[in-house]
């Protein structure tokens, strides 16, 4: 349904448990493989050079693809869990670099990395991370991380661009969305785009999949962008890369 609606960027991960289903859907699609941008991620239990390469092979097999457009480290190994967290991230990254050099992945990057996770990796990397996928929505901009990525030419993707249900029920966002004759979800997606962050909305409802794509016919004005930028956090997941226990 998403591909039929016009989506071309398909974001998945091993831990989502849906790579096999996505592989079937891609096979059934009439859209050329070259027109699709398929991304996946290596999960935390598979960190390290050999385990990452093995995990990648399974992902590729499940997706029934010959290559990925983007492969990410799903979460950083961090100091609260590992004494050798920098080495662990680097060993995982070395596997991604090799996959990229072999042509099995076109682009490589990370997810949920904060500046203090990114800098040691950048310093030791042969191929610098091209993407950092982070939680990003009104009230939770992670501006320090976004700024760091821009300085280092790392593209920022935003997961959970709609936040939680509380965000969609926010009266201020509803008022602004009404001004443009759009839904709050469409407003949030457009806001991310205008902030030069690639939003990755998800839905299992066909009409909302279509709705979330219809964000090109309007532009949020400067005053409204500033209002949304200044929102307090009411919709974040609470997942902190330096505190998660998975």
PyMOL commands that set and color helices and strands:
alter all, ss='L'
color gray80, all
select helices_A, chain A and resi 2-5+14-16+19-28+33-35+44-46+49-63+85-101+115-124+143-151+165-168+171-179+184-194+206-213+222-229
alter helices_A, ss='H'
color red, helices_A
select strands_A, chain A and resi 9-11+37-42+68-73+105-111+131-135+155-159+198-200
alter strands_A, ss='S'
color yellow, strands_A
deselect
rebuild
show_as cartoon
